Amino acid sequence: MRLFFEICRALSFGIIVGFLLGGFKSVIRRKSYTEEEIRYTKKLTAKAAGILKYITFFLLAMGLLWCSYFLILAVADPGQAEYADNMAELIVSVLTVISILFAFVEFLRRADDKDK
């Protein structure tokens, strides 16, 4: 577990440094894109958002199903209540991350739509 903690710490440091240097680079050097590149990127973002929306709703439906199962398991077998609670929390945590990712992509797509 200590090794996993060190890996996460090192990755966090790398992400922070990368964001800082990337932000600094974008302030220093502005790149201009052609209209064709902008159109292609918008199309690609729209396709990715559609696919991600489909996957997100599928996973949310599966999460609802399995969280309901673990709720009923905890009620039906009180000895399994802690296990059921932990599994439901794990499912909700994963679905939260997936929903945040979807919201981010949708935010980018809608920001592009406002520019039109």
N, C-alpha and C positions, 0 to 999 in steps of 0.2 A: 504494500500500500504506500509505503514511503517513496518507492520509485515512481509510482503513478502520480503522487503529489509533486515530486520534483519535475516530472515531465509537464504537468499542467502549469506549474509555476514558470518554467522556462518558456512554454508556449505563450503564456500570458505576457511575459516580458517581450517576447518577439512581436506579438500583436501590437502592444503599446508602441514599441520603437518603430514598427512598420507604419502605423497610422500617423505618428508624428512626422516621420521622414516623408511619407507620401503627401501629407498636408503641406509640408514645407515645399516640396517639389512642385505641387500644383500651384502654389502661390508664386513661386519664382518663374515657372515656365507654363504658359498657357498654350495648349494645342488646339488648333482649329480643325474641325471635321467638315467633310463635304456633306452636301445634302443627301447624297446616296448613302453614306455611312450612317447618318442620323436616322434615315428611314429604315435601313436594315436593322439597326439596333432597336428601334421602336417595335418593328415587326417581331423580332426575336424575343423581346421582353413580353409582348402580348401573348405569344405562343407559350412561353415559359409560365406566365401567370395562369393561363388556361389549364395547362397540365398540372401545375401545382395546386390550383383550386380543386380539380378533380381528385387528386391524391389526398388533399387535406380533408375534403368531405368524406371520402372513403375511410380514412383513419379516424376521423371524429365519430363516424357511425360505429366502427369497430370498437372504439374506446367506450362509447356509451353502452354497447352490448356487454362488454367484458366488465365494466365497472358495475353494471346492474347485476351481473352474475356474482361478482365478489361481494356485493351488498347482501344479496340473498344468501350466499354461502355463510357470511358472518352471522346472519339472523338464524339460519337453520342449524348451524353447528358452531356454538359459541367457542368451542376449543380452537376453531380455525379463524376466529375473529381477527387476531393480530396479523396472521398471514394475509387474510383477505384485505385488511386495511393497508398493509404495506404494498400489496400488488396494485390496489386501486390508486394509491399515491404515485407509484411508479408510472402507471399508465397516464395519469393526469399530468405528470411532469413531462413526459415525452410529448404528449399532445400539446402542451403549452409551448414547448420549443418549436414544434411544427407550425403552430398557429402564428407565432411571432415571425417565423420565416415567411409564411404566406403573407402576413400583414406588411412586411417590409417590401416584398416584391410587388404587392398591390399598390403600395404607396408610391413606388418608383413608376409604375405604369400610369397611375392617375396623375402624377406630377408631369409626365410626358404629355398626357391628354390636355392638361391645362395650357401647355405651351402652344397648342395649335391655334 
